[in-house]
Amino acid sequence: MNRAFYDNEREIDLTAQKSLYRREKKVSWARTGVFLAMCASFAIGYDYYSHGYWGAVVLLLIFLRLVSYHDEIKRRQKFLTSRLNVLNSYIVRARGTWRKRSNDGSAYLKSDTPQDVDLYIFGAGSIFQYICAARTKRGRDRLAKALSPMPPEDFFAVRRRQHGVAELLQRPRLSLDLEAFARLMPNNHDTTELIHAVEEVPPHTEKILYLRFLPLPLFLIQLFLTWRGILDPLLLPIVPFLSLMLAFAFMRRTAEFLKPLKMLSKELRLYQGIFERLESTDFSSSSLRKIREALTHEVSAAQKLKMLSLLVEVVNARKNPVVYILGNALFLLDFFCAAAFLSWRITASRHLRKWIEAWSEMEVLISLASIGQTRTTYCFPTLLDEPEPRISAKNLTSLLIADKKAVANSVDLRAGTTIITGANMSGKTTWIRTLASAVLLAYAGAPVCAEEFAVSRLAIFTSIRVNDDISQGLSTFYAELLRIKSMIEFSAENQPMLICIDEIFKGTNEGDRIYGAQEAIKRLTNSRSITLVTTHDFDLCNMTSANGVEISNAHFQEYYEDGQIKFDFKLREGRCTTTNAKFLLKMAGIISD
């Protein structure tokens, strides 16, 4: 992580925030002073000097500009607060104190996908909790779908996503700003209702809306004829009066037609800043260019949302009785608003879903890029199209362990089985999780925490956190049997696999455990699978393959220093020859010397 960059950005934003606070106070006082002066000027014009009215008009314009400027300052303050929150989220992840982040993706845990729990994909302390920058439900759904233990059918889309993530890593301010804009939205913002509201067929509007073009020309003609002496001046109010009555007659229907505008504007206006930033940026990667093109094809998403904002301001202005009466008397303002909203909906209905989908993909890219933005060592995996299973990693560490604490290991695995032994707490389970989750992240298009990483197409199967299920009458042992069975059944399809089994058959007695483990390993050792099995049963280390596919051994070991047990968490070739259970029992005070 380029910590200096994020610390510098934070200091800049804090300084700007303080400056805006001082400016806001000054504008508030100035606005109050101008308002009082305007009232005084109007009073002077009313009581003494008619030119006071002109002064009041000028002061009114100044007051309105100050109100607008004050609103701009408020918007900028909200954005800076949001941006500082984003910066803090990057910093806490780099420190390793990110587990208090609000969204852990528990909603995406699936009972039929044990990998979700085994690899900490979702839930407390999970990969999803670490990387998720998506604010919308659609973006989170898309990210959750990307974190799949099943390999993609084609690596082309993954490589394209990698290029997009890589470009974002070169533009850290862009990621910061986009995520800051997104944080202004409600948490887990669901756009489904919004899209349906825009795409549904508008209510019947009738041709009467065309009457909006008549009042002003008729009134001007009436003025001309009155000026020429053809019409009686007393007849001047007729056209405005009829126009106003027409607006009153259709008031309920107009209000019903404009009703969705409030909901649409509140949600869609949040996207305006996001889309403006994306549309104004030139991208080099095809995935980011595709997102930008989705926002600019045929119409500009940002411009359409800006038009919506202006329409909302006009519709809200109608709540003022003076604006309502004059607007409808001279222009049939209600009809103009209804026609403008209808036109907006017709255009937006063809594009809104595409715009929202483009942003949800952008949320995925920003989330995946967070790995490179918060880790010291990372690389983009090489995706191998070769049919033979392979994983190659140089100095791979776990994303879920802070940089300073993470210990790197390297492997070059091909088809075969590796029996991993080692003392309790030596790192066996963490290692197989680290490797499998790195493969999963590679398939999502994310960088992984390694100097080099290459992987072929592998379906990830795990049996790590196996629990009994009272409701189903399943013991831990039988639950693990079902996991192993699913692996064997899938391997019969001759598809490449990565199999990770922790403490195989630990839920039964030694004799059955060793026998069952040997039989399972024989079935899972084949030319299409990379199988990793951790165990404390040294008898499994003596296994040899019956089909020519290699069964090898690796281990982690402990050492003792000043009467304390310590671990270096380094993976070594060969089998382990030591145990530490007795030492740990003594440390816990369960047994004595």
C-alpha positions, 0 to 999 in steps of 0.5 A: 500500500502507498500509505504516504499517498492515502495519508496525504489525501487525508490531510488535504481533505481535513484541511479543505473540510476546516476551510469549508466550515469557516466559509460556511459560517461566513456565508451564513452570517452574510446571508442573514445580513443581506436578508435583513438589509433586503427587508429594510430596503423594501420597508424604505421603498414602501414608506419613504423612497420608491427606489428602495424597491430596486435595492430590495430586488438587487439584495434579493438576487444576492440573497438567492445566490448566497443560498445557492452558494451555501447549498454548494458548500453543504454538498461539498462538506458531505462529499469530503466527509464521505471521502474521509470515510473511504480513506479511513476504510483503506487505512484500517484494512492496511493496518489489519483492523478492518473486521468492524466494517459493517457489511460482511456479506452474511446474506450470501452464505449458502447452505449448499456451498460449504466453500463460503464458510470454509474459505471465509468468502462471506461472513464475519472476517471474510474476503467479502467484508475486506474488499466490498466497496459496493454500496448498492444491492445490485453491486453487492450481488454482482460481487458475491457472484464473482466470488465463486468456487467454480471456475469461469467458462472463459478466461477472456472476461476475467482478463478484461476485468483484471485490466480494469482493476489494474487501471483503477490501481493507477488512478487511486483518486478516481476510485476514492472519488467514486466510492465517496459519491457512492457512500452518499447513497443509502446503505444496500441501496436497491435499484430494482423498484427504481428501474421498474418505476421508470420502465413501467408504462406511464399513465394515460396522458391524453392529447390535452397536454398539447394545450400547453402551447396555447396560453402564452401566444393567445395572451400575447395576441390579446395584448396586441389587440388590446394595444391596438384598441380592438379589444376591451382591456377588461377582457385581458384576464380571460385567457390567463383565467381559463388557463388557470381553470384548466390547470385546476381541473387536471390538478389531481391527474397531474399530481398522480402523474408526477408522483413518481418524480419525487422517488426517482429524483431522490435516488437518481440524483445521487448518481449524477456526480458518479456518472459525470466523473465516469463520463469525463474520464478517458479510459484505456482498458476495455472493461472501463471503456465499456462502462463509459460507453454504456453511460454515453451511448445515444444519450448522456446519463449525467445530462439526463440526470441533470435534466431530472434535477432541473425538472424537480426544482421546477415541480417543487417551485409549483408548491409556491402559490404565486409560482403556481398561479402565474405559471399556470395562468401564463404557461400552463406550467403543470402541463409542461412539467407533465410533458417534460417528465413523460419525455424524460421517462420515455428516454430513460426507460431505454437506458436506465437499466444499462446505466445501473448495470454499468455502475454495479460492474464498476462497484465490483472493479473498485472492490477488487482493486481495494486489494492492491490499494491496501496490500504491500505485495500483490500481483495479477494472476496468470490464467492458464488455458492449459487442460492440466491442473496447475497452481504456481505461487511465489511468496503467497500470503493470506489477504485476511492477515495483515501484511506485517503478520503474514508469512509467505509460502511458495508452491508449484502444484500439479495433479496429485495429492499432498499430505500436509502434517504439522503440529497444532497451530503450525499453519496447516489450515491457514495455508490451504485456505490461503491457497484456495481463496487466492484461486477464487480471487484469481477467477474473480479478476482480482489481484492476489497477495503474492509476487507471482501467481498462476492457475489453470481452470479448477473447481474448488472443493473444500472440507474444512469447517465441518459441523454436525446438524441436529435438525438433519440428524447428521453427525460431524463424521457423516457430514464430512462423508457427504462432503468427500462423496460430493468430491468423488462424484465430481471427480468422476466427471473428469473435470479439473479440481482443487480439493482442500480437506482439513483434518480428514475424518477427525470426527471418528476413531483412529482405526476408522479414520485412517482407513476412511482417509486412505480410501478417500485419498486413493479416490481423489488422487487422479490426473485431474485433481490437485488434492491437499489433505492436512492430518495428524495421522502420520500413517497417511504419510506412507501412502503411495499412488496406485495409478501413477499420480504422485502422493507427496508430503509437506509439513509445518514445524514448531520450535521452542524458545525460552520455554515457549512454543513458536511457529515460523509458518513456513511450508517445508517438503517431507513429513512432520516428525514432531507433535506439540499436544503434550506441551500445549496441555502443560501450557494450559495447566491441564497436565503437570510435568 
